[in-house]
Amino acid sequence: MTPDQLLARVLYRDALMLIIDKPAGLPVHAGPGGGPNLEMLFDALRFGLPRAPSLAHRLDRDTSGCLALGRHRKALARLGKLFMRGAVEKTYWAVVASAPPQAEGRIDAPLAKLTPKSGWKMIVAPHGQSAITDYRTLGRADGMTWLELKPRTGRTHQIRVHCAHLGCPVLGDAVYGKADRPLHLHARALTVPLYPNRDPVTAEAPPPEHMRDALRRCGWSG
């Protein structure tokens, strides 16, 4: 990705915050082995400020969609508090294999990190941290289901593990499902109550190209 391509993915901008449409397949920051990452391009998002913006939260490498950035230290601290107390509403779209037992509901299943020699992953475990996700079905077709999911907590891999726990793993999930295509998980929208006396800021990201065929088959009209 080039700086100009990242600029074209800005969904919202004001004096405190940016919301960008993160592409799938690019990590938000460098891992232990380094390599290309989104933070390397943040200097293009200064828009006249002396420093580049910083991540207010995270998305997995293969998840696309809405990602909030704080434009300076005070803004980042304000956003951090909002995310910490669950005041930011996060809406995801996923296309999953099969279907959940009910068309809509709440998944309340605590998560813990498992670190076998083959690589770490998250598991549902009674001793884990509280993890809650609300979901509803938006469409179905050909053994797939299009879900809208709203995580009420912010655990690592939460939506992916919760979908697998329901018996309907996200399509393309190499860890909790089947690695037969790109991951079909998209951060569709963010609603951020950034200003006390104004309506919340809301941004939506269009679904990535690799998800659109499955979404259309499930009834999406975009």
C-alpha positions in Angstrom: 0.0 0.0 0.0 1.2 3.5 -0.8 0.6 6.7 1.2 -1.8 7.9 -1.5 -3.8 4.7 -1.3 -4.0 5.0 2.5 -5.2 8.7 2.1 -8.0 7.4 -0.2 -9.2 5.1 2.7 -9.8 7.9 5.2 -13.5 7.6 6.2 -13.6 10.4 8.8 -11.4 13.2 10.0 -11.6 15.9 12.6 -9.2 17.7 15.0 -9.0 14.7 17.4 -9.6 11.5 15.4 -9.3 9.7 12.1 -11.2 6.6 11.1 -9.6 4.7 8.2 -10.7 1.7 6.2 -7.9 -0.9 7.0 -7.2 -3.3 4.2 -7.2 -7.0 4.8 -3.9 -8.8 4.9 -1.8 -5.9 6.3 -0.9 -5.9 10.1 -1.5 -2.6 11.9 2.0 -2.7 13.4 5.2 -4.5 13.1 5.5 -8.0 14.7 8.7 -9.5 16.1 9.9 -10.2 12.6 9.2 -6.7 11.3 7.9 -6.4 7.8 5.3 -4.1 6.1 2.6 -2.7 8.4 0.0 0.1 8.5 1.8 2.2 11.0 4.7 2.7 8.5 2.3 4.9 6.5 0.8 7.0 9.2 3.1 10.0 8.5 0.9 10.6 5.4 -2.1 11.1 7.8 -0.6 14.1 9.7 -2.7 16.6 7.8 -0.6 19.5 9.1 0.1 18.3 12.6 3.7 17.9 13.8 3.3 14.1 14.6 1.6 11.2 12.9 -1.5 9.8 14.5 -1.5 6.6 16.6 -3.7 3.6 16.9 -6.6 3.9 19.3 -7.3 0.1 19.1 -6.4 -2.9 16.9 -7.7 -5.1 14.1 -6.2 -8.5 13.2 -4.0 -8.7 10.1 -6.7 -10.3 8.0 -9.6 -8.3 9.2 -10.6 -5.2 7.2 -12.6 -2.1 8.0 -13.0 0.7 10.4 -9.9 1.6 12.5 -9.7 4.7 14.7 -6.6 6.7 15.2 -5.9 9.5 17.7 -4.3 12.6 16.1 -2.3 13.6 19.2 -1.6 12.6 22.8 -4.7 14.1 24.4 -7.0 12.7 21.7 -5.5 9.3 22.1 -6.0 9.4 25.8 -9.7 10.3 25.4 -10.2 7.6 22.8 -8.5 5.1 25.0 -10.9 5.8 27.9 -13.9 5.4 25.6 -12.7 2.0 24.3 -11.7 0.9 27.7 -15.2 1.4 29.2 -17.0 -0.1 26.2 -18.5 3.2 25.1 -17.5 2.8 21.4 -19.9 0.6 19.5 -18.2 -1.7 17.0 -20.2 -3.4 14.3 -18.7 -6.3 12.3 -19.9 -8.3 9.3 -18.9 -11.9 8.9 -19.8 -14.6 6.5 -19.7 -17.9 8.4 -20.0 -21.6 7.5 -23.4 -23.2 8.3 -25.6 -21.1 10.7 -25.9 -20.4 14.4 -28.5 -22.3 16.4 -30.7 -19.2 16.7 -31.1 -16.3 14.2 -29.9 -13.8 16.8 -28.6 -13.9 20.3 -25.8 -13.2 22.7 -22.6 -15.2 23.1 -21.3 -15.1 26.6 -18.2 -17.3 26.7 -15.0 -16.3 28.5 -11.8 -16.5 26.6 -8.2 -17.6 27.6 -5.0 -17.8 25.6 -3.6 -21.2 24.9 0.1 -21.4 23.9 1.0 -24.9 22.6 4.3 -25.4 20.7 2.4 -25.2 17.4 1.4 -21.5 18.1 -0.9 -19.6 20.3 -4.7 -19.2 20.0 -7.7 -18.2 22.1 -10.1 -20.8 23.6 -13.4 -20.7 25.4 -12.5 -21.5 29.1 -14.4 -21.0 32.4 -11.3 -19.4 33.9 -10.8 -16.9 31.0 -11.7 -13.3 30.8 -15.3 -12.2 30.2 -16.2 -12.1 26.5 -19.6 -11.1 25.2 -20.8 -10.7 21.6 -24.3 -9.9 20.3 -25.2 -11.2 16.9 -28.1 -11.3 14.4 -28.5 -13.0 11.0 -28.7 -10.7 8.0 -29.0 -13.3 5.3 -28.4 -17.0 4.3 -27.6 -19.0 1.2 -25.6 -22.0 0.0 -24.7 -23.2 3.4 -23.4 -19.8 4.5 -24.8 -17.1 6.8 -24.2 -13.4 6.8 -24.0 -12.1 10.4 -23.9 -8.7 12.0 -21.9 -8.9 15.3 -21.4 -6.4 18.0 -18.6 -7.3 20.5 -19.4 -5.9 24.0 -15.9 -6.7 25.2 -12.6 -6.4 23.4 -10.8 -9.7 23.7 -8.2 -11.0 21.1 -9.9 -13.0 18.3 -13.2 -12.6 20.2 -15.6 -12.8 17.2 -13.6 -15.5 15.5 -13.6 -17.8 18.6 -17.2 -17.0 19.4 -18.4 -17.9 15.9 -16.5 -21.2 16.0 -17.9 -21.8 19.5 -21.4 -21.5 18.0 -20.5 -24.1 15.3 -20.3 -21.6 12.5 -16.7 -20.5 12.0 -15.9 -17.5 9.9 -15.1 -18.4 6.3 -11.4 -18.5 5.7 -10.4 -18.6 9.3 -7.1 -20.5 9.3 -7.0 -20.8 13.1 -10.5 -21.6 14.1 -12.0 -22.8 10.9 -10.8 -23.7 7.4 -8.1 -21.9 5.5 -9.6 -22.2 2.1 -10.1 -18.5 1.2 -9.3 -15.0 2.7 -10.9 -14.3 6.1 -14.5 -13.1 5.7 -14.6 -10.7 8.7 -15.0 -7.0 8.3 -15.2 -4.1 10.8 -18.3 -2.6 9.2 -18.8 0.5 11.4 -17.7 2.4 14.5 -19.8 4.7 16.6 -17.7 6.9 18.8 -19.2 9.3 21.5 -16.2 11.6 21.2 -17.8 14.9 22.1 -20.1 15.2 25.1 -22.6 17.7 23.6 -22.7 16.3 20.1 -24.1 13.2 18.4 -21.7 10.3 18.3 -19.3 10.1 15.3 -20.2 7.2 13.0 -18.3 5.8 10.1 -18.9 2.8 7.8 -16.4 1.0 5.6 -17.5 -0.8 2.4 -16.9 -4.6 2.5 -13.6 -5.7 0.8 -13.7 -7.2 -2.6 -13.0 -10.7 -1.5 -16.2 -10.8 0.7 -18.6 -9.4 -1.8 -19.5 -12.5 -3.8 -20.5 -14.4 -0.6 -22.4 -11.3 0.8 -24.4 -10.9 -2.4 -25.3 -14.6 -2.4 -26.5 -14.1 1.1 -28.7 -11.1 0.1 -26.4 -8.0 0.3 -27.5 -5.6 -2.4 -24.3 -3.5 -2.6 
